Amino acid sequence: MTERLRVREIDDDEGQRLVRIIRRGSGSVVTWRRAQMVLLSAQGMDVAAIARVAFTSEDRVRDVIRNFNADGFGSLYPKYKGGHPPKFTLAQRREIKKIARSKPAEHDLPFSTWSLAKLADFLVAEGVVDDISHEGLRVLLRAEGVTFQRLKTWKASKDPRYAAKKARVEQLYAIADREVAPQDGDPEVIFCVDEFGPLNLQPRPGRHWTAIGGKGKEPGRAPRPRMRATYTRNAGVRHLFAAYELGEDKLYGHIKPRKTRTRFLEFCRYLRSLYPASTRIAVICDNFSPHLTTRTDTRVGTWATASNVEIAYTPTNSSWLNRIEAQFTALRYFTLDGTDHASKPRVAGSPQR
């Protein structure tokens, strides 16, 4: 039997970057759909299940995973070809990209940042190219996915139980995907839980199909519809408590006025009520303080023990392991974008299914 296709091992920094891509409201739909497939694969979901969630074919999912394993994040962004053939060979372009992404100090140069002029001079001096203009270099780097960005810091998970927590979450995913048989004490039903919001009463720009505008529009056609704009935010906010049931591929949601431990337990009690008390369930969530049992507030742990529930926490700063993260972008895109809810009850009714 051939080994199951899965994305390569990704670290916390790459996992957080995938979450940022799929949560971002702007950008290419193709990009966030590919990022969703990669993230689900990193969370242990098999190709067939990913294809069902992403509404695509298994062959397409395999292509996305293989491309990511080979080319990394560059494979997530569509490359539309056309125009004149490239001036530089593929080997030259790869070497230019490699040098541009390196630090000048690695080449024994007395400065910390490349400018277009310094980089172009260095490429010529090293014999990578015979000649290249500053604008040509900028365009080439842009086409290769290299841009001039502010240097940022990042933090990896310092959770002392990182390996154990990650292994337990992945084991629960394997049980939900029916890849392994549950052992004594393992749950039969598994939910991924997180909060989405804040939700407030405001027009939300979005995309929709409409007749072409500009010079190509039909004579006499009315202007394209627009949404009202408002700067008023006087109706407060709400938060969506959402749960993704892995075995049944269902998404549940309740609108709450605040994200507190009391509200979290209310939602967990609802999830518990969906199955008989004898059925053990698991709730996978991050380390947001209302989810935790503390020395001063043990309600979450006490309720879980009394209710035949396992609370499985993702490692600190590793919430990308939670499979519900890949559902929130679709929720925003298909349910909230392009809407103008006039009341809180209308908002509360829209995100649930």
N, C-alpha and C positions, 0 to 999 in steps of 0.2 A: 504494500500500500504506500503510495507516495505521501510525503509529508505535507500537512496542511499549509497552504500559503498564508503567511502572516507578515505584517510590517516588521521591519527590523526593530530592535530594542531602542526606545527613545528615552532621553533623559527628561528631567523636570523642566528644564528651560524649553526644550522642544515641545513638550506637552502643553505648557502654558501658552506658547506661541500658537499652537493649533487651536486652543480654546479662544484666543483673541481673534483669530481669523473667522471662526464660525460664529462668534458673538457680535462681530462688527456689522453694523447695519448697512454700510456702504461697501462698494467694491463689486467685483465680478461674482455672479451667482455660481459660475463654473468653479471658481476658486474655493468658495466656502463649501460647495458640495463635495469637491475632492478632499478638502480638509476634513469634512465630516466622515468620509469613508476611511481615511487614514487613522483618525482618532478612534473610531469604533474598532478598527483592527488592532490598534495598540491596546485597547481595553479587553481584547480577547475574543471579540465577536467573529464568527466565521464568515466566509465570503457569501454564502447563501443568505444568511441573516442580514448582512449589510446591504445586499441587493434589495431585500424586501423593505428595509427602512428607508433607503435612498431612492426607491422606485426606479431602479435601473437594472441592467443585466449583470449576471455574475461575471461575464467576460470583461465588462467595463470596470467592475470593481478590481478584478485581477490586474488589469492594465494600470490602474491608478496606484495600486500597492507596489507593483514591480517598478513603475516609474519613480515612485518616491524612494524606494530602496536604492535605486541607481543614482538618482539626481537630487534627492533631498527636496527642500521646499521649492526649488525652482520648478519642479514638475507640477506644482499646484496651480501655476499661473498659465493661462492659455497663451500660446505663441501663434499669432496670426501672420502667415508668411505672404510675401508678394514683393514686387518691385525688382530693383536691380540685384544681381548676384553679389554676395559679400566681397569686399575688397581683400580681406584677410582670410587665411585658411582657418579651419577649425582648430588646428593645433596652436596657431598664433593667438586666436581669440581666447583659448583656454589659458594660455600662458599669461596673457595680458590680465585676464580676470584674476588669476592666481596671485600675480604680483600686486595688483591694485588692492586686494584684500589682505595682503601682508602688511606688516609694520616696517617703515623705513629702517628702523634700528636692526631688523633682521638681516638687512643688507649692508650693515656697517655705515649707514648714512647718518649725519648729525642733525636730524630733525625728526619730529614725532608724527607728522601728518603729511600725506601726499597732497600736492596740488596738481591740477591738470598739467601745468608746465613742467613741474619736477618729475611727474610720472612719465610724461612723453619723452623728456630728455633721457631718463633712465632706460626706457624701453629701447631707444635708439642706441644708446651706449652699450647695452647688453646684447645687441644684435637680434632682439626679438622681432623688430620690424625695421625696415629701411627708413621709413619716415611716416609720421602720423601727426595730423593737426590737432589742436586742442579741442576743437568742436567735433572732429571725427572720433577722438578718444572718448569724449563725453557721450556721444550717440552710441558708440560701441558698448561702453560700460552699461548704459541704460538698457540696451537690448539684451545684455547678458544678466540683467537683474542686479546690477551693482550700482548703488546710489550713495551720495555723500550724506551721511547721517550723523546725528549727535550720538556720541558714545554714552551708553546707558549701563547702569549696574544691574545685576540680577542676583537672585538668591536661590540656592538649591535647598531642598528639604533637609533640615537638621533633626528631623524626628528620630529619636534613638530606636524606635520600633518601626522604622521605615520598611525594612524588608518583610517583617512579619505582617504588617498591615496590608502592604501591597499584595503579598502572597494570598492573604485571606480574601481580599476583594476579587482577585483573579480566580480563586477557587470557587467563590460564589457565582461568578460569571460562567464558569465551566459547568456548574450544576444547573444553572438556568438554561444554558444552551444544550443540556443533556449530553455533554461530552464525558462527564463522569457521574457515577451513581452516588447519591447522597449517603453519607454514613450516619451512624447513630448521633443524634443531636444536631445534624445539619438541617437547615430550613428547606421547606418544600416550595415556598413562594418567596420571591425576591423583588424588592422595590428599590429604585434609586430615587432619592429625595433631595430637592434643593429649592431655594427661593428665587423668584424672578421679579424684578421690579427696580425701583418703585413705579407704580402705575398712577398717572395723574390725568386729569381731564384737560387735554390739549389736542389740537389737530396734529396728526402724525403723517408727515409726507410719505409717499410711497410711489409705486410704479403701477401702471395699468396700460392696457391696450387702447390706442386711440388713433384717429386718422393722422396722416403725416402732416407736418406743418412746414413753415418756411416757404421757400420758393416752389416746392412741389405740392402745396396744398390745393385742394379743389376750389375753384372759384365760388365765392358766396358761402363757403363753409363757416359756420360760427366758430368763434375762438374756442380753444381747448378748455375744458373745465378746470377750475382751480379750487383749492381748498382755502377756507378762511384762515387768517392768521390772528393770533391773540397772544398777548403778553400776560394775561391774567392767570394766576395760579392760586386761587383762593378756596379750592374745594378739598384741600388735603390730598394725601396719597394713599394708595392701597398696595398690597404685596400679594403676589401669587405664590402659594405653597403648591409645588407640583411634585408628582410621583410618577415614575415610569415603571410599569410592571413588566419585567423582562420576559417571563414565560408567555404572557398573553399579548405582548406588544401593545399595551394600552397606556394612555396618559391621563392621569387624574389631576384635577386642580381645584383649590379652594382659595377664594379671595379673603384676605385678612387685613385688618386695619394696621397691625404692627407685626414686626418679626420678633416675637418674644418666645420664651420657653413654654409659656402657657399655650400660645397659639400653635407652636410646633407639636405639643402633645395632643392638642385637639385634632390636628390633622392625622397624627399617627393613630389615634383611637379610631378615626374613620377608616383608615387602611386596615386596621385590625378587624373591624366589623365586617369586612368583605369576605372573610373566611371563618370557619368554625374555630373555636378557641383551641381545639386539639391540633389544628394545623399550625406548625411552626413557621414563622415568617422572618425575613431578614430585611432590615432597612439600612441601605448604604447611603452615607451622608458625609459631608466635610466637617471640619473642626470649628465651624461657626459656634460661638459661645452658647446660644440657646439649645444647641444639639447635645451639649456635654453634661455629664454628671460631675459636679464639683463638691468640694468639701462643705460648702454652705447650702447647696441645693442638689439633692440626690433624686429629684423627681423622675428624671429620664431613666436612670438605671433601675430605680424601684419599679416603675411602670413596666419596663421591658422584662424584668425578671418575673413579675406577676402575670404578665400577659403572653408568655411564651414567644417572646420576640428577641431577636439578636440585632443589636445596633453595631454595624460594621463601619468604622471610620476610615476614610482615606488618609494617607500620611499628610502631615502638615505641609502646606504649600504645594500639594499635589492633587488638587480637586479635579484636574483633568482626567483622573481615573474614573470619575463618576459618569456613567453612560448618559445621564439625563442632560449633560452639557451639550451634546450634539443635537438635542431636540429643541433648544430654546431659540436658535436662529430661525428655524422653520416656523415656530410659534409666532415670533415677531413678524416675519415676512408675510405669512398668509393670514394672520388674525388681527394684528394691530396696525401694521403699516397701511396708510391710505384711509384711516378711519377718523371720525370726529365724534366721539361719544359725548352725549349731552348729560349723562348722569352716571353715578357710580354703579347702580344696578345693571346698566347696559354694559359697562366695562366688565363687571363680574360675570355676566352671562356669556361674553364672547370667547374668552380663552379656554373654556372647559369643553372637553369632549370625552 
